[in-house]
Amino acid sequence: MARYKVVDRSPRFLPIVLESQLIPGSFEHALDVLIDTEIDLSRLANRFRNDTTGAPAYDPAVMLKIVLLAYSRGVVSSRAIERLCRENVLFMAISGDSAPQFTTIAKFVRELGEEAGAIFTEVLLTCDRLGLIGRHMFAIDGVKLPSNADKRRSGTHAELAHEAERMEEAVAKMLEAHRGRDEAKDSPDDTARERDRMERLQCEARRIREFLATHAERRSEKGAIRKSNVTDNDSAKMATAKGVIQGYAAVAAVDAKAQIIVAAQAHGSGSEQSVLVPIVESTCDLRTEQTLITADAGYHSEANLKGLYERGVPALIADGLMRRRDERFADQAKYKALPDPLWDKTVTATTCTEKFKPSDFRYDPRTNRCICPAGKKLYSTGNRCTTQGRLHHKFQGAKRDCVPCHLRERCLRHPDRTPTRQVAFFAKNQSSPLEFTERMKRAIDSDLGRRLYGRRIATVEPVFANLRYNKRLDRFTLRTRPKVNAQWNLYCLVHNIEKLAHHGYGR
């Protein structure tokens, strides 16, 4: 039988040269060289006033290196970062064997604020100096992430006031029951538990009342009321593929040459459209007149297209029907009809049926009659309706016909929660009043437009894949937009510094 040397992992004292642990070509070596030689941290240093008195402070450069190295390893907890500084030789090397407490690390990240954006800009200048920014195309995309906010404490001011009233009523009933037990000289065993519950309800109700007294109602750009949040009023409820979250949308603009992030913003609005023009304007120092802006349908609106046109910015912004007009996706319906093999393997392709389209309904414009595929008459709900400036006639089925209908599965997208079918018939040969939308359709449907727009997904999606999965960015740990925006900038910094290391920076 073969004999092998013993593998011994018992504790021991070893002579280690910390500087030798930062291997040229690695992320940590590029990070160390970049912050020591390229980044101006004087504004962070000006926060300290301990020149003659007070304890020595941790160098902001060291703190920034520790945080960025931890984020590059997918570690965001300040306690975990403190442990790494004590136990991991790489963190010892990058920090010069200083071990800041987790409170110091958390305070540094929390108070970084606008300085994170300034550092991000300086790293961009280094990337530009090394020729990593091509300026041919900037692809814009975003991701919605939960934040350190309680989704249950979200609602309009009226809803929050009603919630506070319910809590106060519950406390009043508990006090009344308690007084009744006192009169009956009954001493239950769960008195302490009830007292704790009353204190929690009173504290939460008082917190909601104080919030309503000090915060105005949130409203959208169009004046519609938005839901506020007691724990973090800058965040918003957002619909995602995995349900509704309370958080922020992190948006980034990525250059096509080396996938450098040239702009990054986090905003607490469920609407992606509102951030397109601001993030394009933030790239004005890097863009040229020929730089093409690309974004998916989430950023498409007539106002955005008009704003980009007036600013003279070349752009290709997809609309929701772009793929339907593309003959290359003509057969995509048969693939969408197939079951998801990772979700339900019992369903087969033969059980999937195609939904009824408006063309399956018999519509007579002379008599304004509409007959559904089941032979039932739909009633008119408006003959001069407009959608995006186009006139159409709307019809809706009656509950007495739709609810017991045997064709509900084919007629309704959600037959379990939608009672009746609605259908609209647009007047033919209408010219769209959306001038800039029609202009964008012609541009993106051309051969050149399709070829250029096809590069968008290969430019921006790998960046978000790197941040979301390699760096394990699954949520923001801070509250309020300035702090969340700073944390998002730090993650984007990690990505850009990785690109610098990959292209030989600091060797």
C-alpha positions as CSV (number, residue, x, y, z in Angstrom):
1,M,0.0,0.0,0.0
2,A,1.3,3.4,-1.0
3,R,2.5,5.7,1.8
4,Y,1.9,9.5,1.7
5,K,3.2,12.5,3.6
6,V,1.1,13.5,6.6
7,V,-1.2,16.5,6.0
8,D,-1.0,18.6,9.2
9,R,-3.3,21.6,9.7
10,S,-2.7,22.1,13.3
11,P,-1.9,25.8,14.5
12,R,1.7,27.0,14.1
13,F,3.8,30.1,13.9
14,L,4.9,30.9,10.3
15,P,7.0,33.8,9.1
16,I,4.8,35.6,6.5
17,V,5.7,38.6,4.4
18,L,2.4,40.4,4.1
19,E,3.4,42.4,1.1
20,S,4.2,39.2,-0.8
21,Q,0.6,38.0,-0.5
22,L,-0.6,40.8,-2.9
23,I,0.4,38.9,-6.1
24,P,0.7,41.1,-9.2
25,G,-2.1,40.6,-11.6
26,S,-4.6,39.8,-8.9
27,F,-7.6,41.9,-7.8
28,E,-6.1,42.7,-4.4
29,H,-2.8,43.9,-5.9
30,A,-4.6,46.2,-8.4
31,L,-6.8,47.5,-5.6
32,D,-3.8,48.2,-3.4
33,V,-1.9,50.0,-6.2
34,L,-5.0,51.9,-7.4
35,I,-6.0,53.4,-4.1
36,D,-2.4,54.3,-3.1
37,T,-1.4,55.9,-6.3
38,E,-4.6,57.1,-8.2
39,I,-7.4,57.9,-5.8
40,D,-7.6,61.2,-3.9
41,L,-9.0,60.5,-0.4
42,S,-8.3,64.0,1.0
43,R,-12.0,64.7,1.5
44,L,-12.3,61.6,3.7
45,A,-9.2,62.6,5.6
46,N,-10.6,66.0,6.3
47,R,-13.3,64.5,8.5
48,F,-10.7,63.8,11.2
49,R,-9.7,66.4,13.7
50,N,-7.1,64.4,15.8
51,D,-3.9,66.2,14.8
52,T,-2.9,67.0,18.3
53,T,-5.5,65.3,20.5
54,G,-7.6,62.2,20.3
55,A,-6.8,58.6,19.4
56,P,-5.3,57.6,16.1
57,A,-7.8,56.8,13.4
58,Y,-7.8,54.1,10.8
59,D,-6.6,55.3,7.5
60,P,-9.5,55.8,5.1
61,A,-7.4,54.2,2.3
62,V,-7.1,51.1,4.4
63,M,-10.8,51.0,5.3
64,L,-11.7,51.4,1.6
65,K,-9.4,48.6,0.6
66,I,-10.9,46.3,3.3
67,V,-14.5,47.0,2.2
68,L,-13.8,46.6,-1.5
69,L,-11.9,43.4,-1.0
70,A,-14.7,42.0,1.1
71,Y,-17.3,42.9,-1.5
72,S,-15.2,41.2,-4.1
73,R,-15.5,38.0,-2.1
74,G,-19.2,38.4,-1.6
75,V,-18.9,39.4,2.1
76,V,-21.0,42.4,3.1
77,S,-21.5,41.8,6.8
78,S,-19.3,44.1,8.9
79,R,-18.9,41.4,11.6
80,A,-17.7,38.9,8.9
81,I,-15.3,41.5,7.5
82,E,-13.9,42.1,11.0
83,R,-13.3,38.3,11.4
84,L,-11.6,38.2,8.1
85,C,-9.2,41.0,9.1
86,R,-8.2,38.9,12.1
87,E,-8.0,35.5,10.5
88,N,-7.4,35.8,6.7
89,V,-3.8,36.5,5.7
90,L,-5.0,38.3,2.5
91,F,-7.0,40.8,4.5
92,M,-4.1,41.2,6.9
93,A,-1.9,42.1,4.0
94,I,-4.3,44.6,2.4
95,S,-4.9,46.3,5.8
96,G,-1.4,46.2,7.1
97,D,-2.4,43.8,9.9
98,S,-4.9,46.4,11.3
99,A,-8.1,44.8,12.6
100,P,-10.9,47.5,12.8
101,Q,-14.0,46.6,14.8
102,F,-17.2,45.8,12.9
103,T,-18.8,49.1,14.3
104,T,-15.9,51.1,12.7
105,I,-16.4,49.2,9.3
106,A,-20.2,49.7,9.4
107,K,-19.8,53.4,10.2
108,F,-17.3,53.9,7.4
109,V,-19.6,52.4,4.8
110,R,-22.7,54.2,6.2
111,E,-21.1,57.6,6.2
112,L,-19.3,57.3,2.8
113,G,-22.1,59.0,1.0
114,E,-21.2,61.1,-2.0
115,E,-17.6,60.3,-1.7
116,A,-18.3,56.9,-3.2
117,G,-19.4,58.6,-6.4
118,A,-16.3,60.7,-6.5
119,I,-14.1,57.6,-6.0
120,F,-16.1,55.9,-8.8
121,T,-15.4,58.8,-11.1
122,E,-11.6,58.7,-10.4
123,V,-11.5,55.0,-11.2
124,L,-13.3,55.7,-14.4
125,L,-10.6,58.2,-15.3
126,T,-8.0,55.5,-14.8
127,C,-9.9,53.1,-17.0
128,D,-10.2,55.8,-19.7
129,R,-6.5,56.5,-19.5
130,L,-5.7,52.9,-20.1
131,G,-8.0,52.8,-23.2
132,L,-10.7,50.5,-21.7
133,I,-13.6,52.8,-22.6
134,G,-14.5,52.7,-26.3
135,R,-17.4,55.2,-26.3
136,H,-19.1,53.3,-29.2
137,M,-22.1,52.1,-27.2
138,F,-23.4,52.4,-23.6
139,A,-25.9,49.7,-22.7
140,I,-28.3,50.6,-19.8
141,D,-30.0,48.1,-17.6
142,G,-31.0,47.6,-14.0
143,V,-32.0,45.1,-11.3
144,K,-34.5,45.4,-8.4
145,L,-33.1,44.4,-5.0
146,P,-34.7,44.3,-1.6
147,S,-33.3,46.7,1.0
148,N,-33.2,47.0,4.8
149,A,-36.8,48.0,5.0
150,D,-40.0,46.3,6.3
151,K,-42.5,45.7,3.5
152,R,-45.3,45.3,6.1
153,R,-44.8,49.0,7.1
154,S,-45.6,50.3,3.6
155,G,-48.7,52.1,2.4
156,T,-50.3,55.4,1.6
157,H,-50.8,57.8,4.5
158,A,-54.4,56.8,4.8
159,E,-53.5,53.1,5.0
160,L,-50.8,53.8,7.6
161,A,-53.1,55.9,9.7
162,H,-55.7,53.1,9.6
163,E,-53.0,50.6,10.6
164,A,-52.1,52.8,13.6
165,E,-55.7,53.0,14.6
166,R,-56.0,49.2,14.5
167,M,-53.0,48.9,16.8
168,E,-54.4,51.5,19.2
169,E,-57.7,49.8,19.3
170,A,-56.0,46.4,20.0
171,V,-54.1,48.0,22.9
172,A,-57.4,49.5,24.3
173,K,-59.1,46.1,24.2
174,M,-56.2,44.4,25.9
175,L,-56.2,47.1,28.6
176,E,-60.0,46.7,29.1
177,A,-59.6,42.9,29.4
178,H,-56.8,43.5,31.9
179,R,-58.9,45.8,34.0
180,G,-61.7,43.2,33.9
181,R,-59.4,40.5,35.2
182,D,-58.2,42.9,38.0
183,E,-61.8,43.5,39.1
184,A,-62.4,39.7,39.1
185,K,-59.1,39.3,41.0
186,D,-57.9,36.8,38.4
187,S,-54.2,36.6,37.7
188,P,-53.4,34.9,34.4
189,D,-50.0,33.3,33.8
190,D,-49.3,35.3,30.5
191,T,-49.5,38.8,32.0
192,A,-45.8,39.5,31.1
193,R,-46.4,38.4,27.5
194,E,-49.5,40.6,27.1
195,R,-47.5,43.6,28.6
196,D,-44.7,43.1,26.1
197,R,-47.2,42.8,23.2
198,M,-49.0,46.0,24.3
199,E,-45.7,47.9,24.5
200,R,-44.7,46.7,21.0
201,L,-48.1,47.8,19.6
202,Q,-47.9,51.2,21.4
203,C,-44.4,51.8,20.2
204,E,-45.2,50.9,16.6
205,A,-48.4,53.0,16.5
206,R,-46.4,56.0,18.0
207,R,-43.7,55.5,15.4
208,I,-46.3,55.5,12.5
209,R,-48.0,58.6,14.0
210,E,-44.6,60.4,14.1
211,F,-43.8,59.4,10.6
212,L,-47.1,60.7,9.3
213,A,-46.6,64.0,11.1
214,T,-43.1,64.6,9.7
215,H,-43.3,63.1,6.1
216,A,-45.4,64.4,3.2
217,E,-47.3,62.0,0.9
218,R,-45.1,60.5,-1.8
219,R,-46.2,61.3,-5.4
220,S,-45.1,60.2,-8.8
221,E,-44.0,62.5,-11.6
222,K,-47.7,62.4,-12.8
223,G,-49.0,63.3,-9.4
224,A,-50.3,59.8,-8.5
225,I,-50.0,58.9,-4.8
226,R,-47.1,56.5,-4.1
227,K,-46.9,54.2,-1.0
228,S,-44.6,55.4,1.7
229,N,-42.6,53.3,4.0
230,V,-42.1,53.9,7.7
231,T,-38.7,52.2,8.0
232,D,-37.2,53.6,4.8
233,N,-39.3,56.2,2.9
234,D,-36.8,56.4,0.0
235,S,-37.5,52.8,-0.9
236,A,-40.5,51.5,-2.9
237,K,-42.5,48.4,-3.4
238,M,-41.5,46.8,-6.7
239,A,-42.9,43.8,-8.6
240,T,-40.2,41.3,-9.6
241,A,-40.3,37.8,-11.1
242,K,-40.1,36.4,-7.5
243,G,-42.9,38.6,-6.1
244,V,-43.2,42.1,-4.6
245,I,-40.2,43.4,-2.7
246,Q,-39.5,46.6,-0.7
247,G,-36.2,48.0,-2.1
248,Y,-34.4,49.9,-4.7
249,A,-33.7,49.6,-8.5
250,A,-29.9,49.6,-9.2
251,V,-29.2,50.9,-12.7
252,A,-25.9,50.9,-14.5
253,A,-24.6,52.1,-17.9
254,V,-21.9,49.7,-19.4
255,D,-19.4,50.5,-22.1
256,A,-19.3,47.9,-24.9
257,K,-15.5,47.7,-25.3
258,A,-14.4,46.1,-22.0
259,Q,-17.7,46.1,-20.1
260,I,-16.6,49.0,-17.8
261,I,-19.5,50.5,-15.8
262,V,-19.5,54.2,-16.7
263,A,-22.5,55.3,-14.6
264,A,-24.3,53.8,-11.7
265,Q,-27.4,55.0,-9.8
266,A,-29.8,53.5,-7.3
267,H,-33.3,54.9,-7.0
268,G,-36.4,54.0,-5.0
269,S,-39.0,54.0,-7.7
270,G,-40.7,51.1,-9.4
271,S,-40.6,52.9,-12.7
272,E,-37.4,52.4,-14.7
273,Q,-38.5,55.1,-17.2
274,S,-37.8,57.9,-14.8
275,V,-34.1,57.1,-14.5
276,L,-33.1,56.8,-18.1
277,V,-32.5,60.5,-18.9
278,P,-30.7,61.2,-15.6
279,I,-28.3,58.3,-16.1
280,V,-27.6,59.3,-19.7
281,E,-26.9,62.9,-18.5
282,S,-24.4,61.5,-16.0
283,T,-22.3,60.1,-18.8
284,C,-22.0,63.4,-20.7
285,D,-18.3,63.7,-19.8
286,L,-17.6,60.3,-21.4
287,R,-20.0,60.3,-24.4
288,T,-19.3,61.6,-27.8
289,E,-21.8,62.6,-30.5
290,Q,-21.5,59.1,-32.0
291,T,-22.0,57.2,-28.7
292,L,-25.0,55.0,-29.0
293,I,-27.3,54.5,-26.0
294,T,-29.2,51.2,-25.8
295,A,-31.8,50.0,-23.3
296,D,-34.6,47.5,-23.1
297,A,-38.4,48.1,-23.2
298,G,-38.5,48.9,-19.5
299,Y,-37.0,52.3,-20.3
300,H,-39.2,53.1,-23.3
301,S,-41.6,56.0,-23.2
302,E,-42.5,58.8,-25.6
303,A,-41.1,61.4,-23.1
304,N,-37.8,59.6,-22.8
305,L,-37.4,59.3,-26.6
306,K,-38.2,62.9,-27.0
307,G,-35.7,63.9,-24.3
308,L,-32.9,62.0,-25.9
309,Y,-33.8,63.4,-29.4
310,E,-33.7,67.0,-28.1
311,R,-30.4,66.4,-26.5
312,G,-29.0,64.9,-29.7
313,V,-28.2,61.5,-28.1
314,P,-28.3,58.6,-30.6
315,A,-30.3,55.8,-29.0
316,L,-32.0,52.5,-29.6
317,I,-34.7,51.9,-27.0
318,A,-36.8,48.8,-27.6
319,D,-40.6,48.9,-27.2
320,G,-42.8,46.1,-25.9
321,L,-43.7,44.9,-29.4
322,M,-40.3,44.9,-31.0
323,R,-39.9,41.1,-31.0
324,R,-43.4,40.6,-32.4
325,R,-42.3,42.6,-35.5
326,D,-39.1,40.7,-35.9
327,E,-39.5,37.7,-38.2
328,R,-36.7,35.9,-36.4
329,F,-39.0,35.4,-33.5
330,A,-42.0,34.3,-35.5
331,D,-41.9,30.8,-34.0
332,Q,-41.3,31.8,-30.4
333,A,-45.0,31.1,-29.4
334,K,-44.5,27.3,-29.8
335,Y,-41.6,27.4,-27.3
336,K,-43.5,29.6,-24.8
337,A,-46.3,27.0,-24.9
338,L,-44.1,24.3,-23.8
339,P,-44.1,23.5,-20.0
340,D,-41.2,24.4,-17.8
341,P,-39.3,21.1,-17.2
342,L,-37.8,22.5,-14.0
343,W,-41.2,23.5,-12.6
344,D,-43.8,20.9,-13.6
345,K,-42.7,17.7,-15.4
346,T,-46.1,16.2,-15.4
347,V,-47.5,18.7,-17.9
348,T,-46.9,17.9,-21.5
349,A,-46.9,20.0,-24.6
350,T,-50.2,18.4,-25.7
351,T,-52.0,19.9,-22.7
352,C,-50.9,23.5,-23.6
353,T,-53.5,25.4,-25.7
354,E,-53.1,28.7,-27.6
355,K,-55.1,31.6,-26.2
356,F,-57.8,33.3,-28.2
357,K,-56.8,36.5,-30.0
358,P,-59.0,39.5,-31.0
359,S,-59.0,38.0,-34.5
360,D,-60.9,35.0,-33.1
361,F,-63.8,37.3,-32.2
362,R,-66.4,38.3,-34.8
363,Y,-66.7,42.1,-34.9
364,D,-69.1,44.0,-37.1
365,P,-68.2,47.8,-37.1
366,R,-71.5,48.7,-38.8
367,T,-73.7,47.2,-36.1
368,N,-71.1,47.5,-33.3
369,R,-71.7,43.9,-32.4
370,C,-69.0,41.4,-31.1
371,I,-69.4,37.7,-30.8
372,C,-66.9,35.6,-28.8
373,P,-65.7,32.2,-29.9
374,A,-68.3,30.5,-27.7
375,G,-71.1,32.4,-29.6
376,K,-72.0,34.8,-26.8
377,K,-72.5,38.5,-27.4
378,L,-70.2,41.0,-25.7
379,Y,-71.4,44.4,-24.6
380,S,-69.7,47.7,-25.6
381,T,-67.8,49.6,-23.0
382,G,-66.7,52.5,-25.2
383,N,-66.5,53.2,-28.9
384,R,-64.1,56.3,-28.8
385,C,-61.4,54.9,-26.5
386,T,-57.8,55.9,-27.0
387,T,-54.6,54.0,-26.1
388,Q,-51.4,55.9,-26.9
389,G,-53.4,58.2,-29.2
390,R,-55.0,55.4,-31.2
391,L,-58.8,55.0,-31.3
392,H,-60.4,51.7,-30.6
393,H,-63.7,50.1,-29.6
394,K,-63.8,48.1,-26.4
395,F,-66.0,45.1,-25.6
396,Q,-66.4,43.1,-22.5
397,G,-68.2,39.8,-21.7
398,A,-71.0,39.3,-19.2
399,K,-70.3,37.3,-16.0
400,R,-73.4,35.1,-16.7
401,D,-71.7,34.0,-19.9
402,C,-67.9,34.1,-19.1
403,V,-68.0,32.5,-15.6
404,P,-69.6,29.1,-16.6
405,C,-68.0,29.1,-20.1
406,H,-66.1,25.9,-21.0
407,L,-63.6,28.0,-23.0
408,R,-62.3,30.1,-20.1
409,E,-58.9,28.4,-20.1
410,R,-58.3,29.5,-23.7
411,C,-60.0,32.9,-23.5
412,L,-58.5,34.3,-20.3
413,R,-54.9,34.7,-19.3
414,H,-55.7,34.2,-15.6
415,P,-59.0,32.3,-15.5
416,D,-58.7,31.7,-11.8
417,R,-58.9,35.4,-10.9
418,T,-60.2,37.2,-14.0
419,P,-64.0,37.0,-14.3
420,T,-64.7,38.2,-17.8
421,R,-62.8,38.8,-21.1
422,Q,-62.1,42.2,-22.6
423,V,-61.2,42.8,-26.2
424,A,-60.4,46.0,-28.2
425,F,-60.6,46.6,-31.9
426,F,-58.5,49.4,-33.3
427,A,-59.6,51.5,-36.3
428,K,-57.6,50.6,-39.4
429,N,-55.1,52.9,-41.2
430,Q,-54.5,55.1,-38.1
431,S,-51.4,57.3,-38.0
432,S,-49.8,57.1,-34.6
433,P,-49.5,60.5,-32.8
434,L,-46.4,59.2,-31.0
435,E,-43.8,60.8,-33.3
436,F,-40.7,59.7,-31.5
437,T,-42.0,56.2,-30.8
438,E,-42.6,55.7,-34.5
439,R,-39.2,57.1,-35.3
440,M,-37.6,54.7,-32.9
441,K,-39.5,51.7,-34.3
442,R,-38.2,52.5,-37.8
443,A,-34.6,52.8,-36.5
444,I,-34.6,49.6,-34.4
445,D,-36.4,47.5,-37.0
446,S,-33.8,48.3,-39.7
447,D,-31.0,45.8,-40.4
448,L,-28.4,48.1,-38.9
449,G,-30.6,48.8,-35.8
450,R,-31.2,45.1,-35.1
451,R,-27.5,44.4,-35.5
452,L,-26.5,47.2,-33.1
453,Y,-29.2,46.5,-30.6
454,G,-28.3,42.8,-30.6
455,R,-25.0,43.8,-28.9
456,R,-26.8,45.2,-25.9
457,I,-27.5,42.0,-24.1
458,A,-23.9,40.7,-24.5
459,T,-22.6,44.0,-23.1
460,V,-24.7,44.6,-20.0
461,E,-26.0,41.2,-18.8
462,P,-22.6,39.7,-18.0
463,V,-21.9,42.7,-15.7
464,F,-25.1,42.1,-13.7
465,A,-24.4,38.3,-13.6
466,N,-21.0,39.1,-12.1
467,L,-22.4,41.4,-9.4
468,R,-25.4,39.3,-8.6
469,Y,-24.0,35.8,-8.6
470,N,-20.2,36.0,-8.4
471,K,-20.3,38.8,-5.8
472,R,-23.5,37.5,-4.2
473,L,-25.3,40.9,-4.3
474,D,-28.8,39.9,-3.4
475,R,-29.9,42.8,-1.2
476,F,-28.8,46.3,0.1
477,T,-28.0,46.4,3.8
478,L,-28.5,50.2,4.3
479,R,-31.4,52.6,4.4
480,T,-32.1,55.9,2.6
481,R,-31.2,56.5,-1.0
482,P,-27.8,58.2,-0.5
483,K,-26.5,55.3,1.5
484,V,-27.9,52.7,-0.8
485,N,-26.5,54.6,-3.8
486,A,-23.0,54.6,-2.1
487,Q,-23.2,50.9,-1.6
488,W,-24.2,50.3,-5.2
489,N,-21.2,52.5,-6.3
490,L,-18.9,50.4,-4.2
491,Y,-20.1,47.2,-5.9
492,C,-19.6,48.8,-9.3
493,L,-16.1,49.9,-8.2
494,V,-15.3,46.3,-7.5
495,H,-16.4,45.3,-11.0
496,N,-14.3,48.0,-12.7
497,I,-11.2,47.3,-10.6
498,E,-11.5,43.6,-11.6
499,K,-11.5,44.8,-15.2
500,L,-8.3,46.8,-14.5
501,A,-6.6,43.8,-12.9
502,H,-7.7,41.6,-15.9
503,H,-6.1,44.1,-18.3
504,G,-2.8,44.2,-16.5
505,Y,-3.1,47.2,-14.3
506,G,-0.4,47.5,-11.5
507,R,1.9,44.7,-12.9
